[in-house]
Amino acid sequence: MAFDLDTFVRPNIKKLIPYSSARDEFSGEAKIFLDANENSLGSPLLKWYNRYPDPHQLAIKKKLAVIKSIGAEHIFLGNGSDECIDLLFRSFCEPGKDNVIICPPTYGMYEVSANINDVAIRKAPLLDDFQLNLAHIETLADANTKLIWLCSPNNPTGNALNRSDIEMVLNNFEGIVVIDEAYINFSKQKSFIQELADYPNLVVLQTLSKAWGLAGLRLGMAFASEAIIGILDKVKPPYNINQATQELVLKALDEVGQVNDMIRLLVDMRDALADVFRSMPTVEKVYPSDANFFLVKIREARKIYEFLLGKGIVVRDRSHVKLIEDCLRITVGTEQENTQLVEAMQQWYEQ
Ligand SMILES: *Cc1c(COP(=O)(O)O)cnc(C)c1O
């Protein structure tokens, strides 16, 4: 299928002349910077925080390119994936005219971001096994459908979507397919990053907020064709990744081994904790998980949520969400936190 990106970019974005930052307007070596109205004397903190950060985050992209085995020109960095999500709406969806497809129950930001941008949402709910309803997706897509949002492994259900279903969407939908892989490091499924060469309409989102343990630094990643990355670069605020984040992320990216150890441990603890929940008398189902959390269907879910809160333990109450009624979403904690959760559940049954 021929994919013509030009027909998917909003006309105002296509003709947009992006902001040219002070640091972009010179080339060559310089040691005296009097071009950006910074405070030349310094700052109350470390000396270099008086300077604007690299708007292109080249050092980080170089390291990520090695880790992800993809060219740096295929990487966009956002202030969290949430910024990438918003930029995709702003780049490709005409407010009041275009629409996108989401597959609930799924990550809430797709719908919020659509609403902020006045873009219509069309819903193709997941099937009973939390897989894609391909026939429904097909009936929803029309000429104004610019994006389809897929989340795999999916939040809040925890499962990975079938690879062949995702490929079916990629091969048949004429717009952009976004695969949010926030939890991919915990999954047995392979990332779609390596398929970018085959699919010019593919955007893969990942984040340092989950497996990398850096939710506080706010760094999200989009992987896509050079053409799509170019559009996002044009639309983003020039200095969207701050200096402190860039420095700390650069250090963290040297610790792939440590992160892989944490992933293994979290997955083991998830499976153990899920087994404990499976054995509880009022649990109807613990859904299989490819993430660092799991979804549990349990009688009196809302009451248990409140009971746990009374013990200082907060889980995610999803008991009123369609298709996952009576469900709680539980993030894997530390060994000690998991033990305390199990003890609190024993108290629930004994009261
Ligand atoms: C947690 C999460 C994110 C992460 O967003 P950040 O802005 O990068 O912290 C993205 N997508 C999904 C589905 C998530 O659950």
The ligand as an SDF file (V2000), in Angstrom:
LIG
                    3D

 15 15  0  0  0  0  0  0  0  0999 V2000
    2.6830    4.9270   31.7620 C   0  0  0  0  0  0  0  0  0  0  0  0
    2.2950    4.9660   30.3230 C   0  0  0  0  0  0  0  0  0  0  0  0
    2.9100    5.8600   29.4510 C   0  0  0  0  0  0  0  0  0  0  0  0
    3.9970    6.7330   29.9470 C   0  0  0  0  0  0  0  0  0  0  0  0
    3.8390    8.0430   29.7250 O   0  0  0  0  0  0  0  0  0  0  0  0
    5.0260    9.0240   30.0830 P   0  0  0  0  0  0  0  0  0  0  0  0
    4.4310   10.3410   29.7250 O   0  0  0  0  0  0  0  0  0  0  0  0
    6.1850    8.6530   29.2070 O   0  0  0  0  0  0  0  0  0  0  0  0
    5.3550    8.8700   31.5310 O   0  0  0  0  0  0  0  0  0  0  0  0
    2.5450    5.8400   28.1120 C   0  0  0  0  0  0  0  0  0  0  0  0
    1.6310    4.9770   27.6550 N   0  0  0  0  0  0  0  0  0  0  0  0
    1.0530    4.0910   28.4650 C   0  0  0  0  0  0  0  0  0  0  0  0
    0.0900    3.1190   27.9270 C   0  0  0  0  0  0  0  0  0  0  0  0
    1.3510    4.0770   29.8330 C   0  0  0  0  0  0  0  0  0  0  0  0
    0.7380    3.2020   30.6350 O   0  0  0  0  0  0  0  0  0  0  0  0
  1  2  1  0
  2  3  1  0
  2 14  2  0
  3  4  1  0
  3 10  2  0
  4  5  1  0
  5  6  1  0
  6  7  2  0
  6  8  1  0
  6  9  1  0
 10 11  1  0
 11 12  2  0
 12 13  1  0
 12 14  1  0
 14 15  1  0
M  END
$$$$
